[in-house]
């Protein structure tokens, strides 16, 4: 039985602020093609995907070269559909020293699926990546950050399927996704029926009692670079927490075909594409980054009792009842 009420999801004793250890930010890439994004899903059904020219290989190789230039390692959340069609690309990502993780198979929003449909898509996506690479996949990120308050049941399924961590929850208010009062930083969730999973939320900065999106994707393209620098610095200095940076390979591709869609979708998708690669280059040269799996292990939130627990303890805090400073 899958529960979706906040009171059913408790934070373990490892929910704490980072101590005096040096901060290293997490770097992640959601590997999907330009026509698979939620912004155009109403115009481009999954059945129409094969009709579009693929650009994901070229764009992902561009990302890999950029990371090599900046001496960065990252987590690549790969769409199973992409892995099935281009297994060599999956192997190239792994060969260059990056973590492979799952981004579903068909890029469907989780809250639109039943638990059974979610599990089937999850297994198919993971299998496609593992078959291509020969590596075990332990991390997951939902398409469009679609683990919301009404789909928290998906976290327990991830734990049942032996995923170590999830990075799907965005603690902001948004028209498509988000849980505004979610825990803002890395923590472990223990489920009433047994089992646990580590949650790595997307980064936010808190101003005026509101969580604001930070460090990735559209924010990096649409807003001045000074905003991203400011929010990362604020997380480091005020919250003593690392940032979780994310973006998509298509965001480095200003020459991609223009698709039909509403004005909001087109604005969000196409604005700032020509600046994205240079902005990323500046950001990566200025910071230190690691894959999410390294962050999870480094802060000692793994289930492995041999790993140190670096964070001070908070007991009995339920989802949605965490101090606003978190």
Beta strands, then each sheet from edge to edge (+ up, - down):
strand 1: 9-11
strand 2: 25-31
strand 3: 75-78
strand 4: 99-102
strand 5: 139-140
strand 6: 165-166
strand 7: 187-191
strand 8: 196-199
strand 9: 204-207
strand 10: 210-213
strand 11: 244-248
strand 12: 289-290
sheet 1: 1+ 7- 8+ 6+ 5+
sheet 2: 4+ 3+ 2+ 11+
sheet 3: 4+ 3+ 2+ 12+
sheet 4: 9+ 10-
end
